[in-house]
Amino acid sequence: MKPRWALVVMGMLIMGSICMSVVATENFYTIDRLLDTSTKMEFHGAVQRLGHTPARDLLRYLSSELNRLYFQMWNVAQLVLGGLALWLLATSPAPSERQDAQRRRALWGVAAMVGVVVLMLGYLTPQIVSLGRSLDFVPRDPAPPGLQKFWILHAAYTSLEMLKLLLGFVVAWWIVKSG
């Protein structure tokens, strides 16, 4: 029964990562979509009072802060879910040697995923949050100092997230094979 619950937890980790990627991306696209196509007259009145550029900057700041909060909370949640998956796998006996080998692979895979999350939570996320906040409301032409480093950190985070997601699918497969 524990491998089945471990599979449920892996599904939560996989779907959570996919949902976070969609939410983070859509938060920014929604700003321009609203500014360009919203039919709400009160919204356009507020934008006109502020001015288009300041309103866009304010909405992008709000979106950035929400994304920062979501990623920090999601990283903590992943540690909890990863710990639960590790416990479920570590305490579930496998009926055969082949299934035990699959279970051990899954354990190592989850441990690697948790390691990636620790790196993201302990180093990348604080760096991205700090640097990102220093770039809020700063003109982009010319590119401000730190913008290139921000995009490098962002690319590293995204790459690790994709690696972790791929590993999550592999781990789920190993859990299926172990049961």
C-alpha positions in Angstrom: 0.0 0.0 0.0 2.9 2.4 0.8 4.2 2.4 -2.8 0.8 3.4 -4.0 0.8 6.3 -1.6 4.3 7.2 -2.7 3.0 7.3 -6.3 0.2 9.7 -5.2 2.8 11.9 -3.6 4.9 11.8 -6.8 1.9 12.8 -8.7 1.4 15.8 -6.4 5.1 16.8 -6.9 4.8 16.5 -10.7 1.5 18.4 -11.0 2.6 21.0 -8.5 5.7 21.7 -10.5 3.7 21.9 -13.8 1.1 24.2 -12.2 3.8 26.5 -10.7 5.4 26.9 -14.1 2.1 27.7 -15.7 1.0 30.1 -13.0 4.4 32.0 -12.9 4.3 32.4 -16.7 0.7 33.4 -16.9 1.0 36.0 -14.1 3.2 38.1 -16.4 1.3 37.4 -19.7 -2.0 38.3 -18.0 -0.8 41.9 -17.3 -0.3 42.7 -20.9 -3.4 40.8 -21.9 -5.4 42.9 -19.4 -3.8 46.1 -20.5 -4.5 45.4 -24.2 -7.9 43.6 -24.1 -9.8 44.2 -20.8 -13.3 45.5 -21.4 -13.6 46.7 -17.7 -13.9 50.5 -17.9 -12.9 51.0 -14.2 -9.7 49.1 -14.9 -8.9 51.4 -17.9 -9.8 54.4 -15.9 -7.3 53.4 -13.2 -4.6 52.7 -15.8 -5.2 56.1 -17.4 -5.0 57.9 -14.0 -1.7 56.2 -13.3 -0.4 56.2 -16.8 0.1 53.1 -18.9 3.8 52.5 -18.1 3.5 53.1 -14.3 0.4 50.9 -14.2 2.2 48.1 -16.1 5.3 48.5 -13.8 3.0 48.3 -10.7 1.2 45.2 -12.0 4.5 43.5 -12.9 5.8 44.3 -9.4 2.7 42.7 -7.9 3.1 39.6 -10.2 6.7 39.3 -9.3 6.0 39.4 -5.6 3.2 36.8 -6.0 5.6 34.6 -7.9 8.3 35.0 -5.3 5.9 34.0 -2.6 4.5 31.1 -4.6 7.9 29.7 -5.4 9.1 30.0 -1.8 6.0 28.2 -0.5 6.2 25.6 -3.2 9.8 24.8 -2.4 8.9 24.3 1.2 5.9 22.1 0.3 8.2 20.0 -2.0 10.5 19.3 0.9 7.6 18.0 2.9 6.2 16.0 0.0 9.7 14.7 -0.8 10.3 13.7 2.8 6.9 11.9 2.8 7.8 10.0 -0.4 11.2 9.0 1.0 9.5 7.7 4.2 6.9 5.8 2.2 9.4 4.2 0.0 12.0 3.5 2.7 9.4 1.7 4.9 7.7 -0.4 2.2 9.1 -3.9 1.7 9.5 -5.2 -1.8 8.3 -8.8 -2.5 11.2 -9.6 -4.9 14.8 -8.6 -5.5 13.9 -7.0 -8.8 11.2 -4.9 -7.2 13.5 -4.0 -4.3 16.0 -2.7 -6.9 13.3 -0.5 -8.5 12.3 0.7 -5.0 15.9 1.6 -4.2 16.2 3.5 -7.5 13.1 5.4 -6.7 14.5 6.2 -3.3 17.7 7.6 -4.8 15.6 9.5 -7.4 13.5 11.1 -4.7 16.6 11.9 -2.7 18.1 13.6 -5.8 14.8 15.6 -6.3 14.9 16.7 -2.6 18.6 17.7 -3.1 17.6 19.9 -6.1 14.9 21.5 -4.0 17.3 22.2 -1.1 19.7 23.9 -3.6 16.8 25.9 -5.1 15.4 26.9 -1.7 18.8 27.5 0.0 20.6 29.3 -2.8 18.8 30.0 -6.1 15.5 31.3 -4.8 17.0 33.8 -2.3 19.4 35.0 -4.9 16.6 35.4 -7.5 14.3 37.1 -5.0 17.0 39.6 -3.8 18.3 40.4 -7.3 14.8 40.6 -8.7 13.7 43.0 -6.1 16.7 45.2 -6.8 15.6 45.3 -10.4 11.9 46.2 -9.7 11.0 49.7 -11.1 14.4 50.1 -12.7 14.5 51.2 -16.4 15.5 48.4 -18.8 17.2 50.6 -21.4 20.1 50.5 -21.0 20.1 47.1 -19.2 20.7 47.7 -15.5 23.6 46.0 -13.7 22.5 42.6 -12.4 19.9 41.9 -15.1 22.2 39.4 -16.9 23.0 37.6 -13.6 19.2 37.5 -12.9 18.5 35.8 -16.2 21.4 33.3 -15.6 20.0 32.5 -12.2 16.5 32.2 -13.7 17.8 29.9 -16.4 19.6 27.7 -13.8 16.4 27.5 -11.7 14.3 26.6 -14.8 16.8 24.0 -15.9 16.9 22.4 -12.5 13.1 22.5 -12.4 12.9 20.7 -15.7 15.5 18.2 -14.5 13.5 17.6 -11.3 10.3 17.2 -13.3 11.9 14.6 -15.6 13.3 12.8 -12.6 9.9 12.8 -11.0 8.4 11.0 -14.1 11.3 8.4 -13.9 10.8 7.9 -10.2 7.0 7.4 -10.7 7.8 4.8 -13.3 10.2 3.0 -10.9 7.6 3.0 -8.2 5.1 1.5 -10.6 7.7 -1.2 -11.5 8.4 -1.8 -7.8 4.8 -2.6 -6.9 
